[in-house]
Amino acid sequence: MTKIAIDPITRIEGHLRIEVQVDNGKVSDAWASSTMFRGVERILQGRDPREAWAITQRFCGVCTTVHAFASVRAVENALGITIPNNARILRNLIEATQFVQDHVIHFYHLHALDWVDVVSALSADPKATSDLARSISDWPKSSPEYFKTIANKLKAYVDSGQLGPFANAYWGHPAYKLPPEANLMAVAHYLEALDWQRDVIRAHALLGSKNPHLQTYLVGGMATPIDLNSQASINADTIAALAGMFKTAKTFVEQVYLPDVLAVAPFYLDWAGIGGGVGNFLAYGEYPDKDGNLLFPQGHILNKDLSRVLPVDETKVTEHVARSWYSYDDETTGLHPYDGQTNPKFTGPKPPYDFLDTDKKYTWMKAPRLDEHPMEVGPLARMLVAYASGQKQVQDTVNFVLGKLGAGPEALFSTLGRTAARCIETVILAGQLQPWLEELAASIKGGDIAVHEGSKWDPKNWPAEAKGWGHIEAPRGALGHWIHIKDKKIYNYQAVVPSTWNASPRDAAGQLGPYEAALLGTPIADPKMPLEVLRTIHSFDPCIACGVHLLDTQGRELNEITVINPNGAFSPLLKLSGLR
């Protein structure tokens, strides 16, 4: 038996620690521990509900917009506010733009290096790389000269000893299977995606004044003005500029991202049988049309049964703390978010330590449950619920991808399935941006410039007490904000975020969370280089900041991170975790 700790395993926000037990070359048990505390809910108490969005989007520096939307939706739900049609379209455009950008960033910059061996790319033939790239796509940057330039740039990195984003990883690991030419092509697209995402996200500057913390949210709609005669408002020039950005987004997704996924996946089809997890999937649904129908439907699936999509009853959402560093009066049961408590009670070890005492409390994440079931959330959950619900765009795209890979729907329940589902979702949303923009243009042309419903904005029109649930799909999954308003102020506020669902610890009944369950049975070729653990955890796109957060009064982080390798000796953090 070997025990491994990887801390942090995330390549993005927040600190996530994974501990696994390995027996006979496979993971036999696993624990997910988030090592920072988030207490933003306590900061919100006593504040004006209309300003909550500005605070909650500081949960995270990546998924800011979805927290703002969930917050304003919670207040709108509590006060019975219906937003104007233009506000709905603007919200769809802002959120979908983030999804497209975020998913591409995840694939290339946060997950691709789990599958792509950069060192191998140094031996690639640029001509053969060009032939490969041209065989899978019409992307113009595919000449032998182009790939030779990339190869020389990569060699210069290595020769300088300043490897930047390519340092401290498991290069040469036996689990890497791509030929050198595929690795060089992926490295080229990694670098291209850096420039692409910067240009595409300029749409947020036009629609939200800035990125990442957009400024145009408003309870009751949006604060984005529409005036065809003003340069400070959405006008014909703005719509033309957005159309160009959305075309750029769609072209890259269809000619680079999707072909790369289809080119890489065949080398790793064994991962279509690894990382299945809890088998339960939750989607709140997202992207409403003018009639309230959702592009991605709401529902949940139990035990991988695609023959039935069950409804979502938010009253059955609870959070457990039996294995979390919080206290309830009765920790044998969970609390609904309206009654949720944020009472931190840290009982874990102080660093440096070898391993957590996982028989006791071991994380700052609570354990959300839907009707007492652990649920996986994210692109895979959305695509499964949509597929099983008969959503034609999703069914057609899923069937196209599975057909190319020669796999059936059962392959989706896996590490590879999560990666494929994220790409499928991106293809659909990248193709939807322009139609939504045209819908907005038609609305404006028809004389509708309303972006805000203000009749219930004034607190004098509010009831003495109200409760509301704001739900949204974030790139990483189902996000819910619950607000209790009393005497015009926030009485209680709870956010159950995607990574809380996925990074959940065991609950009072001993049920594993999705990360933990997905790791069971994962093959480990070399316990000193647990690349396979990174692959499965990164397939969820973990982002822990909105789940846990701790600062002192001067704004300094209050935790120290160490990593212990299998023989008990301390190892350099970046070396063991494989972070860049």
N, C-alpha and C positions, 0 to 999 in steps of 0.2 A: 504493500500500500504506500502511495506517495501523496502528499498533500501539497498543493500549489496555491500561492496567493499572488494575484496580479492587481496592482494598486498604484495609480489609477489605470483602468482599462479603456477609459473614454479617450477619444481623440478630439473631443469638442468640449462643451461646457460641463463643469461639475466633476466631482470626484466619486467614481464608482469603483468599489473593490469587489473582485470576484475570487472566491476560494473554491477549489475543487478537490475532490478526493479521486485518485486514479488507481484503479485495480485492473491488472491484466491488460494494460494498454488502453483502457477506456474510462471515461468519467463515470463514477458510481454514485457520487453525491455532489451537490453544489450549493453555494450560498451567495447571495447578492447583498452587498452592504454599501449603502450610501453614507459617506462619512462626514456630511455637513448637514446642519439643521436649517430649515426654512421656517421663519416665523412671521412672514409678511401678513398672514391673516390677523395677527394680533395688532399689527401696525394700523390696519384698516378700521378697527373698532372705534366707533365714535366719530368717524369722518362722514362727509357728505357723499352719498352713493354715486353722485354724478362725477366725482373725481376719482373713483376707484380704478377706472381703466388706466389712468396715468401711472398709478402705483403698481398695479398687477402686471403690467407689461414689463416691469423691471424684475419680474421673476427670472427672466432669462434675457441674454443679449442676442439670442438667435430667433427664438419664437416669440418675439414681442407682439406682433400684430394679432396673433390668435388669442393671446391673453386679454388684449384690449377688447377684441370683439366678444369674447366669452363674457367679459365683465359688463359691457354695455347691454348685451343680450339678457343677462341676469336681471339687471335693473329694469329693462324694458318689459321683461316677463312679469316682474313683480308689480309694475305700475300699469300694465295693460296697454303698452305703446306699440303701435304698428308703424314701421318706418316707410318712407316713400319709396317708390319703385327705383328711382335713380340711386338712392342710398344702397338698396339691395345690389344693384349692378356694380356699383363702386366697391362694395365690400367683396363681392365675388372676384373682381379683377385684382384687388390688392392681395387677397388670400391666395388665389390661384398662382399669381406671380411668385409669391413666396414659395409655394409648393414646388413649382418648376425649378426655381433657382436652388432651393434647399436640397431637393432630391438629386440634382446633378452634382452639387458640391459633395453630398454624401457619397455617391458612387465613386467619384474620382479621387476625392481628397481625404475621405474618412474610411473608405472600405476597400477600394481597389487594391491597395497595397497588401491586403490580406490574401490576394489571389495573384498579384503581379510581382514578379521578381525583377527588381530594377537592375541588380547586378547582371543578371542574365542578358538584359537588353544591350549591354556593352558589346556582346559578341554577335549582335544581329547584323544581317546583310541588308543595307538600306533598299537595294533593288527588290529583294524578296519581301521586305516589309511593305513596299509600295504595291507589289502585286497582291499581297494579302488585303491591304486596305481597299484597293480598287475592286477586289472581288466581292466585297461586302457592302460597298456604299459608293455613291457619287460625290462624296465630300471632296471639294477641290484641293485641299491641302493633303495630297497623297502621292506626290512625286518622289522619285528616288533622291533627288537633290534635297527636298524638304526633310526627309527622314535622315539623310546624312548630316544635315545641319543639327537636327535634334541629337543624333548620336554624338557629334562633336561637342555639343553643349553638355551633354551628360558626362562625357569623358573629362571635360574641363572641371566639372564639379568634383569628380573622383580624384583627379590629379591634384586639385587644390587642397584636398582634405577638408573642404568646407561643404559637406553634403547637404546642408540645409534640410529640406523636408524629407530627404532620403536617408538620413542618418538613423542609426540605432534601431534597426529592424532585423528580422530573421532571414536575411538574404541567404540563399542557398539551402533553405529548409527543404527536406524531402517531400513536403506536401505541396510545393509549387510544381505545376505541371505544364504551364504555357511554354511554347517554343520561344526562342529569343526574339523572333520577328514580331510575335504577338505582344511580347513584353515591351518592345520598342514602340510599337503603335500605341499601346496604352499609355506609356510615359508621355508621348507627344500629345495625346488627347488630355492627359492630366494637366499639362502646361496650358493648352488651349482653353480648357475649362476655366482656368483662373481669370483670363481676360474676358471670356464670354459672360461669366456670372456677374462681373463688375458692370458690364454694359447693360445687361438685362434688368438688373435691379434698379436701374435709374427710373424705371416706371414708378417705383415707390416714392421717389423724390417728386415726381409730377403729381401723384395722387395723394401723397401723405406728407409732403414738405421735406421729408428726410427719411433716412433708413440708418439703423434699424428701428429706432423708437419713433414711429410715425406720429404725427400730431393732429390728424384730422378726424379722429374718432369723436363721437358725440352720442350721448344717450338720446335716442329719438332719430338717429340717422347719421349724417356725416357733416363735417364742417368744410367740405371741399366745395368752393363756390363754382357755379356754372354761369358764365357770362361770355357770349361769343364776341363781345366788343371789348373785353378786358384781357390784357396779357397776364394778369395775376390770377386768372380763373381758368377753368377748363373751357377751351375754345377749339376752333377747327385745327389750329396749329398743334395743340396738345394731343388731340385725337390722332393726327397724322404722325406725330412723334411716337406715340404709344403703338400705333400700327407697325411702325418700323421695328420697334423693340420686340414686339410679339412675333413678328415674322422671323427675326433673328433667333428667338427662343425656339420656335417650332422647327426651324431648319436644323439647328444643332441637335435637338432631341431626336429627330427622325433620321438624320444622316450620320450622327456620331454616337450618341448615347445608346439608342436601341441596337444598332449594328454591333457595337462593342459588347453589349450584354449577350447578344446572340452568338458572337464569336468566342467569348470566354467560357460561357456556360457549358458547351459540350465537353470541355476538358475536365469539368468538375461535376459530372452528372451523378457521381456517388453522393454528392451533398444534397441531392434531392431526396435522400433517405435519412438525412441527419438533421437534428435540431427541431423536431416536430413540436415539442413543448406541451402545453396543457391541453391543446385541442379545442379550446373554447375561444370564440372571437366576438368582439364587441365593436360596433360602429354606430356613432350617434347620427351619422349622415350629414351631408353638406352640399352647398351650392344650390340654393333655392331658385326656382324660376318665378315668374310673376304670379303664378297660381299656387305657389307654395310647394310644388313638386321638387324633389331633390335629385340632382344629377347622380350623387352617390347615396343610395337609400340607407335608412336606419334599420337596425336589427341586430340580433346576435345569434350565434351558431354554437351548439353544444356538441362535444364529442366528435368533431369533424364531420357532422352529418349535414351534407349540402342539400338534402331533400327537404329540410325545414329551416326557414328563417323565422326566428321567434321575435316578438315585439320587445321593445326596451321600456321597462317600467322604472323610471328614475327613483321611485320611492323604495325600490329594492336595492339601491346602491348603499353599501356600508363600508366603513373603514375599521379594520382591526389593528390592535397594537400589542397583541400578545408577545410578538417577537421584535417589537420596535421600541426605540428609546423615547416613549411617551407613556403617560399614565392615564388610565380610565378608572373610575370607581369599580367597574366590573369589566375585566379584560378577557372574559370568556366569550363576549359577544361584541359585535361591531356597532358603530354609531352611524346613522344617516348624516350626511353633511350638514343639514339644517341644524342638527344637534351636535355637530362635530366639535371636538375640543383639541386644542393645540397646547398640551401641557408637557413640555420637554422634561425628560428624566433620564439623563445619561448614566448608564451603568457599565459601559464598556471599558476596555483597557486603555490606559494612556500610552502613547508611543514613547519609545519603540517597543513593539511587541511582535511575536512571531505570527500567531493566528488569533482570530477572534474566538470567544467562547460561544460557538454557534448552538450550544444546547440551551442558551439563554437568549436575551435580547441582543441583536447584533446589527441594527441598522437604524438610520433616521427616516427611512421610508415606512409609511404605514402600509397596510395590506388591504387595498380595495377589493370588494367582492360584489358581484351582481347576483342577487338571490343566492348568496353564499358560494358562488362559483368564481374561481380565479379566471380572469379574462385577458387574452392577448389583444392589444390594440395596435393600430398602425396601418400602413398600406396593405399588408396582407389581409388584415381583418376587413378593411373597406372593400377590397377587390373580391374577397370570398362572399361577403354579404351581398354585394352588387351582382356577382355572377349567379349566386343561388337565387337571387330575387328576379332574375331575368333581364337585367339591364343590358340592352343589346350592344352598346359600345364596348362595355367591359367584356361581355361574352365573346364578341368578335375578336377583340385584341388579345384576350387570354388564349383563345383557341388558336390564333395565329402564332403566338409565341410558343405555346406548347407543341403545335404542329411542327414548327421549325426545329424544336429540340427532340421531337419524337417521344414526348412524354404525355401522360394523362393528368387530369386534375389533381390526383393524389400527390403529384410531385410538388404541388404548391405548399403542402404542409411540411415545410422544411426550411433550412437555412437558405438554400438556393431559391426556394419559392418566395421568401421575403424579398430577396434582391430582385427577382423577376417582377414581383408585384409592384414594387416601387417604380420600376421602369415603365410598366404598363400604365400605371396611374399618371405618370409624367407625360406619356404620349397623349393620353386622352385630354389632360388639362392644357397642354401646350396647344392642342388643336381647338380648344374651347375659348381661348383668350380673344381671338379676333371676332368670333360671333358675339361674344358679350360686348365687346367694344362697339360693334355695329349696332347692337341693341341700344346702347347708351346714345350713340349718335342719332339714331332714329327717334328716340324719345325726346332729345333736345330739339331736333328739327321739327317735331310735332308741337313744340311750344312748352314742353314740360321741363322746368328747371328746378323743381323742388328737390331738396336734399335732406330736409329735416322736418319732423313732426313736433311742433312746440307746444301743443295745447296742454300736455301734462308735464311740461318741463318745470313749471313753478311748483315748489314744495307745498304751497297753500292748497294745491289741488290733489295732494297725495292723501291716502288713507292713514290712519294713525299707526297702522302696522301692516306690513306686507312681506311676502316671501317670493323669491324668484330663482329660477334655474336657467343659467345660460350655457348652452352646449354648442360645441363647434368641433370640427375635425382639424386638428393640428397636423403638420407633416408627420409627426411621430404617433398620432393616434387620437382617440376620443378624449376630449378635454371638457370638463364641467366646472363651472363656478356656481356656487350657491350663496345667496345673500338673504339675510333677514334684516329688514328695515323696521326701525321702531322709533317713533318720535322724530322722524325726518333724518335720522342718522343710522349708520351701519351698526346693528346690534351684534351680528355674527356674520362671518364670512369664511367659506371653506372652498378651496380649489383642489380637485382631484385630477391630476395631470397625467398625460400619457405614460411618462416614465414611472409614475407611482404605480400604475397598473402593471407595467411590464417588469419593473425592478422590485416588485412586491416580495417581501419575505414570506415565510410560512405564517399561516394564520393560527387561530386557537385550535382548529381541527387538524393542524399539521400539514395542510395542503401547500405545496410548493408554489412559488410565483412563476410567471412565464420564463424569465431568464433562467432560473434555477432548473425548471423542468426541461427546458430546451437543451441544456447541456448534458443531460443524462444520456449515456451511451456514446458520447462524442469520442472518436478515436484520438489518441495522443501519441504521435510518433516519437517525440522527444520531450520529456517533462521539463527539461531546462529551457525549451523554446516552445511554449504552449500556443503556437500559432492557431491551432484549431479552435481554441477557446475564444480567441479574438474574432474569428470568422463568424461564429454563431452570435456572440453578443453584439458585434458591430452590425449584423444583419438587421437588428432591431433599430439601429440608429440611436443609441442611447445618448441622452442629453439630460444631465442630472440637476442642473442649476435650478430649474423650476420646481423640482421635487424637494430639494434640500438646500439650505443657504444659511451661513452663519458669519456674521461680522461683529467686531466689537464696536464701541462707541466712536472709535477713530476710523472705522471702516476697514480695519485690518482683518485678514482671514485668521481663523483661530484653530486650525488643525495642521498637524504635521503628518506627512505621508512617508511610509517606508514600505519596502517590498522584501519579502523573504522567499528565497528559492528553496527547492525541495530538500536540500541538505541542511537547512536551518541557518545558513550564513546570509548576511545582509548583501544585497546586490544593488548596483546602481539602478535608480528608478527607471530611467528611460531605456536602459539596456534590457531589463527583463520584460517590461511592458510592451516594447516594440513601438513606442510612440516616437513621433517625429520631433 
